[in-house]
Amino acid sequence: MTSTSYDERRTEIETYFDRTAADAWSALTSDAPVSRIRQTVRAGRDEMRATLLSWLPADLTGLKVLDAGCGTGAFSVEAARRGASVVAIDLSPTLVELARERQPTDLAPGHIDFRVGDMASVEGEAFDYVVAMDSVIHYDPHHAVEVLAKLAANVRHGIVFTFAPRTPLLAIMHAVGGLFPRKDRAPAIVPIAEKRLYGDLGDAPGLATWERGRSHRVKSGFYTSQACELRRQEASAG
């Protein structure tokens, strides 16, 4: 993951979430009053988080989970409450610090190790499950698949992630966003056609021993995201 375009994109995302949108993201991921538009986004994210959690074992005791792009840590907390040892990593130091502040004290036997950095920086570290909720949606499809494939090399059971499905609304929003001055833009969500994404996943050498599992789309006002499950084939699980 050393291409210039990936590095530039990562820097844009880090700057946006760590500085430009930190306060808004803090409010969105809390119980604070927000606009009607952001209420739909909050509801959509809550539904998506519940979906991804439902795809993991109810009892995660003794298992290690990577929360890639953890934001303010809501998913990490729920996984830890099931007993997981969670590595929660995000590009934004501000959001990670907020996640630490919000961390409950009643997580035993679970545990959360909050880190600042790129999800690719844990390459080589072993996990039972990897969760990437709305964290690869800002990258081009080939970059998203590349980082998932690299992580997969050391994942024992499953990867669940979300992507922005290509819909007419998202295509329009993506086009309109490009009209704003660069300094005023959020890192654009990159809509991906399902057929292309699944084709790229199937062609990725690092995912040759993996199979696609469940899929679920969440649409809530201005929030549209699709969950995808990847499972290590039983014959290759070791």
Secondary structure, DSSP 8 states (H G I E B T S, - for coil): ---HHHHHHHHHHHHIIIIITHHHHHHHTSSS---HHHHHHHHHHHHHHHHHHHTS-S--TT-EEEEET-TTSHHHHHHHHTT-EEEEEES-HHHHHHHHHH--S--TT-EEEEEES-GGGGTT--EEEEEESSSSTTS-HHHHHHHHHHHHTTEEEEEEEEE-B--HHHHHHHHHHTTS-GGG-------B-HHHHHHHHHH-GGGTTEEEEEEEEEEETTEEEEEEEEEE-GGG--
